[in-house]
Amino acid sequence: MLFSHGKKAWQIKEYQVNPYKSVGLGAKLSSIPDQVLTSSEYPFGLRPIALDKMKELASIIDDSSAMNELASRLLSEKTVSSAEAAQNPAILQGPVFHSNSPLDALSTAHTKLDERLRRELRRIVLREYRHTVTPYI
C-alpha cells in the first residue's frame, strides 16, 4: 500500500495473521513523483450515513450514475469524530483511491524498496507466525 499526505508518502506491507491481528512494516519515501500524489477535493475522514441515505443507496444500487452522484454528496458532508460517527447506522470512510499497479509510476528505487519490504515481512511472518503459512498435517 502507498499512503500519502500532502507531499509525504509511505510504502506499507501488511500480513493478516488472523481476523483480529496483522503484522506489517513500512518506510517513508524520500521522493515521489508529483503525478502519483493525487489530491482530492474531499478531505479524508468519517462521515455518518443516516437511515434515509441507506435506503436511497439500496434503491439505486444498480444505477452507477446515481451511485456516483450520491457518493459525491456523501463525501461533501463534513467529517466527524469516530464517537459521533458511531452513533449512526452506517459510516462512510474515505475517500480512498485504488490502483491495480500503484508502483508502475514510481522509480526503480521504490520498486526495489517494495521487494525489500516484501522479503522482510515474509521473514517476520515465517519467524513469528509460521503456523499461518504452513499447511496443517
TAMO-V952613 format. One record per helix or strand of 2 or more residues. SS is the DSSP state (A for helix, B for strand). FROM is the first residue (numbers start at 1). TO is the last residue. If there is no record, write none. Layout:
ss=SS from=FROM to=TO
ss=SS from=FROM to=TO
This chain:
ss=B from=2 to=5
ss=B from=8 to=18
ss=B from=21 to=28
ss=B from=45 to=49
ss=A from=51 to=59
ss=A from=64 to=76
ss=A from=82 to=85
ss=B from=90 to=94
ss=A from=102 to=105
ss=A from=108 to=128
ss=A from=130 to=132
